[in-house]
Amino acid sequence: MNDGESEQPYSWSYSMWLLTPPDVDTKTAWSAVKSTLMAGGWEIRRDDHDSVAVGNRDGFGRDATVNAEGDISLSAWSPCFPKSQLNRDMYWPPMITKQARD
């Protein structure tokens, strides 16, 4: 792979752990995560007891997994695209503390 080539295929992915409030049990949090991921017209790629993955026909995807300790991980990824189209001003926050609702 020639990383200096601007048209080199490139994709991004981002993973994080979900920190739930102390008064929310794992079962409730997992149910909410699965419902959210499966909503909105995404194609279900995997729906197991402890993991779910969704994607769209453009190659974007999201998934979530709950481990034996009850920790929930979230991931998102893109399809491959020419590296020249990468937005270098984009960054991931170190922590997402809440999401505004309309």
Buried (B, 14 or more C-beta within 10 A) or exposed (E): EEEEEEEEEBEBEEEBEBEBEEEEEBEEBBEBBBEBBBEEEBEEEEEEEEBBBBBEEEEBBBBBBBEEEEEBBBBBBBBEBEBEEBEEEEEEEEEEEEEEEE
